[in-house]
């Protein structure tokens, strides 16, 4: 198994294992074992528990307080009536909504679960194609300076353009709304992927490349044994940025294209004047985005520590 | 004794300059050096004198701006496994185990003529040679600095290079580990009859290991100031050498050069 670590800690040495001194090490372990019962006597474990409890509250209480603050302000702002529904009213609507998230009454009336899933599906497809194109492109740009100087100005020109500006092009080319929405996701995902991968390739430590040169490794070995493992953390950053942007853009794209999806659902509920559903959708989109981000952070962390 | 090429590595009128923002910087000028096959040569000088630059030139990692470098009768066209380098900071790939790091080199050089089990056996042998059989399936991050440098040496030796180039290989190690690795290196060289060029700034290391010590003047435009031939019999033993008058003479000759003739640029 080839585990992959990140090389930004080249001097991770000295884990306190003096080589050729296993006996000394064993000795210290034993002496620790002897001292351990004394160290782990009751008062110290009690203080440890208290410290853990304090750390737990410090981690949990402030965010909870923030959430209550938001709901409190929301409640005060809507207590005199008006068009924005109160937290309580929204909560009631949410309970009904999430009782049957996966019902389906034809293409224009589906549960919120289906809407979220079809948005996620579009993001996954658009993002997948972007990764398929963007990561190899990033490798090429990072590796060949001439290519980079040809393509980089184009990227700088196109990157600031809202991906929605590409939607009509998508509609024109694909003749259908659904692939056009996916197309906008592809466009918005591809830039961070290319840029981060290329940057990662350029930042591969010169030492590793010198090793490759002295060993006279083939380009294939250079890519698989040196470039890919050291670029991986940069690639994951690109993926995280891409997914974040894609999730932002899909809502707007679906509002324009219609069909099933969380963005279209919001627009539909606006037409039905169900404002509490719009607020619920805002929370749902936020939570899904947060989960996506956390999943990718977890993945990055796992690749970081293995090996 | 087989015939040994007295001019195995030839450095002829080599100069090296770099383009910097402040203009042209001449690092080396007019370097002439012949290295015998099987010889152990150290390059010593103050930091910034271009000794690593000279080593990189022999490695082919950089090409000279003037003059030629020849190894085994051929001009050095670029880096290659026949001139293996042990890097100062070991430069192991952290995502490969010690074994895999060495195997990468072995595979590159011998895969044409040998089967996979043979390649693995070869890798294992060279790791045993540097005393790392017990830790070869660990990752570089899991072993000490001394062990990492041994893997670096193993990787270079595994390629059976014509010339072994070492850039301050023991510079980052503590004194005890350094001494042990120096002894092991001498033993390995006695077995393999390797031609070695080593950069160092440690006078004792230079005298202990070398057949010749090449002393370089301070840069810019550094060149070879003087060469000391160390005629101490091998195998050398550090304890008895410590009181050997000849050893002391060589040592003071180098120190004389470094601290009287070529004061450190900052101290001057």
Interface residues (C-beta under 8 A of the other chain):
Chain A: X2 X3 X4 X5 X7 X9 X10 X12 X13 X14 X15 X17 X18 X19 X207 X208 X210 X211 X213 X214 X215 X216 X217 X221 X225 X226 X229 X230 X307
Chain B: X59 X61 X78 X79 X80 X81 X83 X84 X85 X87 X89 X91 X93 X94 X95 X96 X100 X104 X105 X108 X135 X139 X140 X141 X142 X143 X144 X145 X146 X147 X148 X159 X177
